[in-house]
Amino acid sequence: MSSRLHASLRRGVQPICDSRTGEVRVPLTLYALDEVQDYPDLVLSRGEVEALFAHLRVVLVPVPEQTTARPEAVR
């Protein structure tokens, strides 16, 4: 049954950041298929948020390929 579980950001509720500690609390809705199971918060430390952001940036923002070949002249 675990393959049927998933979480989504809770609609209408924004993540909260504690500027003093750097802790981020992300409100989620936990589903089993399409049935709501719970409303947990994902709590991350400043370091965890930074690591997650860095990983998502690598995965979601591809770096253009570097080419060493010279472009062909325009005719």
Secondary structure, 3 states (H helix, E strand, C coil): CHHHEEEEECCCCCCEECCCCCCEEEEEEEEECCEEEECCEEEECHHHHHHHHHHHHHHHCCCCCCCCCCCCCCC
